[in-house]
Amino acid sequence: MSDGCGPVTARTQEDFAYAHVACAYEELSQGKRTIVVPGDGVRMAGLDVTAVASANRFIRTNLPGGGRANAACAGVPQKKERSYIDPDNGESARFVMTMAGFARSISGISRGTASSI
């Protein structure tokens, strides 16, 4: 199969559609994207946003107030990267956003899709 971005190898129509959207995103975002590295701050009015992971690399120090084990995760085995539907999941950027004392961990864009955790 092919589209305006050149030949596309896709097993399903959904894969082809995804490749088309990803290609369009790449084209439209040329020169407008910022690639973050762990520890980078992202400027947003009224928010403190810190990249904690990107390209399968992670921050090496705790954020203020962090570093304690999450009791809700006790006894939960860590998943292997290959067990996810999207094997590129570890390449996603991850952020911690704080606003007026409220913190939220969010997942960034991975291969053109966004989700929150």
Phi, psi and omega in degrees: 000157176210163175214198182296348182263005181102189183296140180233127174266117182218137179277331183228167177296326178296318177298320179296315180298318179298315180299322179295315179295316180298320179295315179298319178299312180302316182294314183289333185265002180309123178076003183244357183263153173240124178267118183268153172240154181307131181101345178295143171263144178245123184282125174212132182302127176079003182232151171247109183243126180235129174285125180252345178204149177192139177053040178063026173241151187228156177297153184256352179233157180285147172285160178307128180085357182261183175105349179272151176293144177273113183301330181292343182261359182302129176081359179272121181290145178288136179280146174280142182306320183291349180278349179281151177300318180261103183293353180267007186306320181293344179278348181296152172275142178236141184229154167243127183243129179240133178220116178049046176085354178261123182251144178220131176269130181229151176267142180268201184279129176235114178052037173092000179242154179235145177210163177238152179239000000 
